[in-house]
């Protein structure tokens, strides 16, 4: 999974969780608080907190992955530049 895909999926899940909370709160306020208990509100808060923590973990993992990929890219780039320099140095000897 690529970083943009993982981040997009995480953002989509967060949006869905926020939408669910908005729907729930809309029901609470539309009913004047009837039918909504403190326990159910606390459960929603726990769910959203768990989701946030999970998403933060995924984000941290993706950031670490990006750093590793950038380091690997830098190393490969340096090696390619070195190889190209060596080939350029050898080219006049091969032509003559």
RARAJO-V566021 format. One record per backbone hydrogen bond with DSSP energy under -0.5 kcal/mol. CO is the residue of the C=O (numbers start at 1). NH is the residue of the N-H. E is the energy in kcal/mol with one decimal. If there is no record, write none. Layout:
co->(CO;CO)
nh->(NH;NH)
e->(E;E)
//
This chain:
co->(2;3;4;5;6;7;8;9;10;11;12;13;14;15;16;17;18;19;20;21;22;23;24;25;26;27;28;29;31;33;35;37;38;39;40;41;42;43;44;45;46;47;48;49;50;51;52;53;54;55;56;57;58;59;60;61;62;63;64;65;66;67;68;69;70;71;72;73;74;75;76;77;78;79;80;81;82;83;84;85;86;87;88;90;91;92)
nh->(6;7;8;9;10;11;12;13;14;15;16;17;18;19;20;21;22;23;24;25;26;27;28;29;30;31;33;32;34;36;37;41;42;43;44;45;46;47;48;49;50;51;52;53;54;55;56;57;58;59;60;61;62;63;64;65;66;67;68;69;70;71;72;73;74;75;76;77;78;79;80;81;82;83;84;85;86;87;88;89;90;91;92;94;95;96)
e->(-2.6;-2.8;-2.5;-2.6;-2.4;-2.6;-2.4;-2.4;-2.4;-2.6;-2.3;-2.3;-2.6;-2.7;-2.4;-2.1;-2.8;-2.7;-2.5;-3.1;-2.5;-2.1;-2.2;-2.7;-2.3;-2.0;-3.1;-0.8;-1.4;-1.0;-0.6;-2.0;-2.8;-2.1;-2.0;-2.2;-2.7;-2.6;-2.6;-2.5;-2.7;-2.6;-2.6;-2.6;-2.5;-2.6;-2.6;-2.0;-2.3;-2.6;-2.6;-2.3;-2.5;-2.5;-2.3;-2.2;-2.4;-2.2;-2.3;-2.6;-2.7;-2.3;-2.5;-2.6;-2.5;-2.3;-2.6;-2.6;-2.4;-2.3;-2.6;-2.4;-2.1;-2.6;-2.8;-2.2;-2.3;-2.5;-2.4;-2.1;-1.9;-1.7;-0.7;-1.7;-1.8;-1.6)
//
